């Protein structure tokens, strides 16, 4: 293969990979792992790999289709102008085929090897993300709350794959992920609020120019997250190590949210965003380590 042709293949490959939003897909897979492990209780470990792979494929496919639906908005925003579709590296028809193929492959894998409940939850996640949350982003700041629902369902997919049913523990994990997403996405929206405004997306920090309401929402949801994050220990899903870890992590996250709310600055929002990533990764890790 000639050098120009090889370079073209690499560019195309990078574009398709970018369509899958690898970091988000990895985070989705991690939370699905937590759901599977917490629910396992004798379920065959052989079911873990197909459940994670199926979830990852559905997440990657929905990300590609989301980029397809938002290509016009992305073209107006500086941080997204270089994405594969606005930049022309991938054509809309190609993104449609790619995203659809990944989604169908993931759903088929889950249905075949993880059961109809896991596949059904994954389908609900996929559909609500693309056809409820995505269009709402153009219409209301409440889209952040709506979008937190599909974002909180991956551990439920893992739980359903392990047990074939949904127990209260699955809803505990859902609640933790749901509440975590609010300050996480408010931080992102604050950092890029000028870009969101250019894109015509009425995120809360775009409408709330002085940041007071945004800050209060971040703090309120961080406090709620702190309380709900203790539920796995109270329910006997995890032990003392998790309880102490969740308490310390939650207090630290709340403190950073308070600082961001007081400062109401991009730097404060960046710290809140970074803290949210570290918080979720650490909480999931401790939960896996101290599973009862």
Buried (B, 14 or more C-beta within 10 A) or exposed (E): EEEEEEEEEEEBEEBBEBBBBBEBBEBBBBBBBBBBBBBBEEBEEEBBEBBBBBBBBBBBBBBBBBBBBBBEBBBBBEEBEEBBBBBEBBEEEBBBEBBBEBBEBBBEBBBEBBBEBBBBBBBBBBEBBBEBBBEBBBEBBEBBBBBBBBBBBBBBBBBBBBBBEBBEBBBBBBBBBBBBBBBBBBBBBBBBBEBBBBBBBBBBBBEBEEBEBBBEBBBBBBBBBBEBBBBBBEEEBBBEEBBEBBBEBBEBBBEBBBBBBEBBEBEBBBBBBEBBEBBBEBBBEBBBEBBE
